[in-house]
Amino acid sequence: MTTNETSREAIIAKTKKFLSEEFEVDPETITPDAPLKETLALDSLDYVDLVVVIEENFGFKVNGEAFMQMVTFKDFFDHIEANVTAKA
């Protein structure tokens, strides 16, 4: 990924795009303070789908324990940004 693709804004835009497509939610509902699980209506199978989509879009393995600690989209974006930055 280039620097432009690893900026927080680019990560958020890319994440909103694939989440809205994969989970059929309005991208406007994906805000930093919104609850991740409730906004995406995630059940246990959806978590697996979400992990796969993250891995496909950002190229890193998702740590299940860290993933379960994420409550809001801010937590989610922070986790992706940290991993993308570490990988770059």
CNS distance restraints for C-alpha pairs under 8 A (distance, minus, plus):
assign (resid   1 and name CA) (resid   5 and name CA) 5.69 0.50 0.50
assign (resid   1 and name CA) (resid   6 and name CA) 6.50 0.50 0.50
assign (resid   1 and name CA) (resid  88 and name CA) 6.90 0.50 0.50
assign (resid   2 and name CA) (resid   6 and name CA) 6.37 0.50 0.50
assign (resid   3 and name CA) (resid   7 and name CA) 6.31 0.50 0.50
assign (resid   4 and name CA) (resid  10 and name CA) 6.78 0.50 0.50
assign (resid   5 and name CA) (resid  10 and name CA) 5.42 0.50 0.50
assign (resid   5 and name CA) (resid  11 and name CA) 6.72 0.50 0.50
assign (resid   6 and name CA) (resid  10 and name CA) 6.36 0.50 0.50
assign (resid   6 and name CA) (resid  11 and name CA) 6.19 0.50 0.50
assign (resid   6 and name CA) (resid  81 and name CA) 7.22 0.50 0.50
assign (resid   6 and name CA) (resid  84 and name CA) 6.49 0.50 0.50
assign (resid   6 and name CA) (resid  85 and name CA) 6.68 0.50 0.50
assign (resid   7 and name CA) (resid  11 and name CA) 6.21 0.50 0.50
assign (resid   7 and name CA) (resid  81 and name CA) 7.87 0.50 0.50
assign (resid   8 and name CA) (resid  12 and name CA) 6.10 0.50 0.50
assign (resid   8 and name CA) (resid  77 and name CA) 7.89 0.50 0.50
assign (resid   8 and name CA) (resid  81 and name CA) 6.46 0.50 0.50
assign (resid   9 and name CA) (resid  13 and name CA) 6.11 0.50 0.50
assign (resid  10 and name CA) (resid  14 and name CA) 6.02 0.50 0.50
assign (resid  11 and name CA) (resid  15 and name CA) 5.93 0.50 0.50
assign (resid  11 and name CA) (resid  77 and name CA) 7.39 0.50 0.50
assign (resid  11 and name CA) (resid  80 and name CA) 7.63 0.50 0.50
assign (resid  11 and name CA) (resid  81 and name CA) 6.90 0.50 0.50
assign (resid  12 and name CA) (resid  16 and name CA) 5.99 0.50 0.50
assign (resid  12 and name CA) (resid  77 and name CA) 6.56 0.50 0.50
assign (resid  13 and name CA) (resid  17 and name CA) 6.22 0.50 0.50
assign (resid  14 and name CA) (resid  18 and name CA) 6.41 0.50 0.50
assign (resid  15 and name CA) (resid  19 and name CA) 5.95 0.50 0.50
assign (resid  16 and name CA) (resid  20 and name CA) 5.88 0.50 0.50
assign (resid  16 and name CA) (resid  27 and name CA) 5.71 0.50 0.50
assign (resid  16 and name CA) (resid  30 and name CA) 6.66 0.50 0.50
assign (resid  17 and name CA) (resid  21 and name CA) 6.27 0.50 0.50
assign (resid  17 and name CA) (resid  27 and name CA) 7.05 0.50 0.50
assign (resid  18 and name CA) (resid  22 and name CA) 5.79 0.50 0.50
assign (resid  18 and name CA) (resid  53 and name CA) 7.81 0.50 0.50
assign (resid  19 and name CA) (resid  23 and name CA) 5.60 0.50 0.50
assign (resid  19 and name CA) (resid  24 and name CA) 7.34 0.50 0.50
assign (resid  19 and name CA) (resid  25 and name CA) 7.27 0.50 0.50
assign (resid  19 and name CA) (resid  27 and name CA) 7.76 0.50 0.50
assign (resid  20 and name CA) (resid  24 and name CA) 4.97 0.50 0.50
assign (resid  20 and name CA) (resid  25 and name CA) 4.66 0.50 0.50
assign (resid  20 and name CA) (resid  26 and name CA) 5.89 0.50 0.50
assign (resid  20 and name CA) (resid  27 and name CA) 5.47 0.50 0.50
assign (resid  21 and name CA) (resid  25 and name CA) 7.24 0.50 0.50
assign (resid  23 and name CA) (resid  40 and name CA) 6.25 0.50 0.50
assign (resid  25 and name CA) (resid  29 and name CA) 7.28 0.50 0.50
assign (resid  25 and name CA) (resid  39 and name CA) 7.79 0.50 0.50
assign (resid  25 and name CA) (resid  40 and name CA) 6.74 0.50 0.50
assign (resid  26 and name CA) (resid  30 and name CA) 7.41 0.50 0.50
assign (resid  29 and name CA) (resid  34 and name CA) 7.30 0.50 0.50
assign (resid  29 and name CA) (resid  39 and name CA) 7.06 0.50 0.50
assign (resid  30 and name CA) (resid  34 and name CA) 6.42 0.50 0.50
assign (resid  30 and name CA) (resid  39 and name CA) 7.32 0.50 0.50
assign (resid  30 and name CA) (resid  73 and name CA) 6.93 0.50 0.50
assign (resid  31 and name CA) (resid  73 and name CA) 6.38 0.50 0.50
assign (resid  31 and name CA) (resid  74 and name CA) 7.71 0.50 0.50
assign (resid  32 and name CA) (resid  72 and name CA) 6.41 0.50 0.50
assign (resid  32 and name CA) (resid  73 and name CA) 4.75 0.50 0.50
assign (resid  32 and name CA) (resid  74 and name CA) 4.34 0.50 0.50
assign (resid  32 and name CA) (resid  75 and name CA) 7.92 0.50 0.50
assign (resid  33 and name CA) (resid  72 and name CA) 5.57 0.50 0.50
assign (resid  33 and name CA) (resid  73 and name CA) 6.26 0.50 0.50
assign (resid  33 and name CA) (resid  74 and name CA) 6.34 0.50 0.50
assign (resid  34 and name CA) (resid  39 and name CA) 6.80 0.50 0.50
assign (resid  34 and name CA) (resid  72 and name CA) 5.47 0.50 0.50
assign (resid  34 and name CA) (resid  73 and name CA) 6.03 0.50 0.50
assign (resid  35 and name CA) (resid  39 and name CA) 5.85 0.50 0.50
assign (resid  35 and name CA) (resid  71 and name CA) 5.77 0.50 0.50
assign (resid  35 and name CA) (resid  72 and name CA) 4.41 0.50 0.50
assign (resid  35 and name CA) (resid  73 and name CA) 6.48 0.50 0.50
assign (resid  36 and name CA) (resid  40 and name CA) 6.20 0.50 0.50
assign (resid  36 and name CA) (resid  70 and name CA) 7.50 0.50 0.50
assign (resid  36 and name CA) (resid  71 and name CA) 5.79 0.50 0.50
assign (resid  36 and name CA) (resid  72 and name CA) 4.93 0.50 0.50
assign (resid  36 and name CA) (resid  73 and name CA) 5.47 0.50 0.50
assign (resid  36 and name CA) (resid  76 and name CA) 7.76 0.50 0.50
assign (resid  37 and name CA) (resid  41 and name CA) 5.67 0.50 0.50
assign (resid  37 and name CA) (resid  42 and name CA) 5.13 0.50 0.50
assign (resid  37 and name CA) (resid  43 and name CA) 7.97 0.50 0.50
assign (resid  37 and name CA) (resid  71 and name CA) 7.29 0.50 0.50
assign (resid  38 and name CA) (resid  42 and name CA) 6.70 0.50 0.50
assign (resid  42 and name CA) (resid  46 and name CA) 5.20 0.50 0.50
assign (resid  42 and name CA) (resid  47 and name CA) 6.34 0.50 0.50
assign (resid  43 and name CA) (resid  47 and name CA) 6.46 0.50 0.50
assign (resid  44 and name CA) (resid  48 and name CA) 6.83 0.50 0.50
assign (resid  45 and name CA) (resid  49 and name CA) 6.47 0.50 0.50
assign (resid  46 and name CA) (resid  50 and name CA) 6.01 0.50 0.50
assign (resid  47 and name CA) (resid  51 and name CA) 6.16 0.50 0.50
assign (resid  48 and name CA) (resid  52 and name CA) 6.32 0.50 0.50
assign (resid  49 and name CA) (resid  53 and name CA) 6.18 0.50 0.50
assign (resid  50 and name CA) (resid  54 and name CA) 6.16 0.50 0.50
assign (resid  51 and name CA) (resid  55 and name CA) 6.22 0.50 0.50
assign (resid  51 and name CA) (resid  62 and name CA) 6.26 0.50 0.50
assign (resid  52 and name CA) (resid  56 and name CA) 6.12 0.50 0.50
assign (resid  53 and name CA) (resid  57 and name CA) 6.04 0.50 0.50
assign (resid  54 and name CA) (resid  58 and name CA) 5.77 0.50 0.50
assign (resid  54 and name CA) (resid  59 and name CA) 7.40 0.50 0.50
assign (resid  54 and name CA) (resid  60 and name CA) 7.62 0.50 0.50
assign (resid  54 and name CA) (resid  62 and name CA) 7.55 0.50 0.50
assign (resid  55 and name CA) (resid  59 and name CA) 4.83 0.50 0.50
assign (resid  55 and name CA) (resid  60 and name CA) 5.20 0.50 0.50
assign (resid  55 and name CA) (resid  61 and name CA) 5.77 0.50 0.50
assign (resid  55 and name CA) (resid  62 and name CA) 6.93 0.50 0.50
assign (resid  58 and name CA) (resid  80 and name CA) 7.83 0.50 0.50
assign (resid  58 and name CA) (resid  84 and name CA) 6.81 0.50 0.50
assign (resid  60 and name CA) (resid  83 and name CA) 7.04 0.50 0.50
assign (resid  60 and name CA) (resid  84 and name CA) 7.56 0.50 0.50
assign (resid  60 and name CA) (resid  87 and name CA) 7.88 0.50 0.50
assign (resid  62 and name CA) (resid  66 and name CA) 7.88 0.50 0.50
assign (resid  62 and name CA) (resid  67 and name CA) 6.99 0.50 0.50
assign (resid  63 and name CA) (resid  67 and name CA) 6.04 0.50 0.50
assign (resid  64 and name CA) (resid  68 and name CA) 6.21 0.50 0.50
assign (resid  65 and name CA) (resid  69 and name CA) 6.65 0.50 0.50
assign (resid  66 and name CA) (resid  70 and name CA) 6.91 0.50 0.50
assign (resid  67 and name CA) (resid  76 and name CA) 7.85 0.50 0.50
assign (resid  70 and name CA) (resid  75 and name CA) 5.23 0.50 0.50
assign (resid  70 and name CA) (resid  76 and name CA) 5.90 0.50 0.50
assign (resid  71 and name CA) (resid  75 and name CA) 6.39 0.50 0.50
assign (resid  71 and name CA) (resid  76 and name CA) 7.69 0.50 0.50
assign (resid  72 and name CA) (resid  76 and name CA) 6.49 0.50 0.50
assign (resid  73 and name CA) (resid  77 and name CA) 5.94 0.50 0.50
assign (resid  74 and name CA) (resid  78 and name CA) 5.96 0.50 0.50
assign (resid  75 and name CA) (resid  79 and name CA) 6.18 0.50 0.50
assign (resid  76 and name CA) (resid  80 and name CA) 6.36 0.50 0.50
assign (resid  77 and name CA) (resid  81 and name CA) 5.97 0.50 0.50
assign (resid  78 and name CA) (resid  82 and name CA) 6.03 0.50 0.50
assign (resid  79 and name CA) (resid  83 and name CA) 6.29 0.50 0.50
assign (resid  80 and name CA) (resid  84 and name CA) 6.01 0.50 0.50
assign (resid  81 and name CA) (resid  85 and name CA) 5.90 0.50 0.50
assign (resid  82 and name CA) (resid  86 and name CA) 6.07 0.50 0.50
assign (resid  83 and name CA) (resid  87 and name CA) 6.06 0.50 0.50
assign (resid  84 and name CA) (resid  88 and name CA) 6.14 0.50 0.50
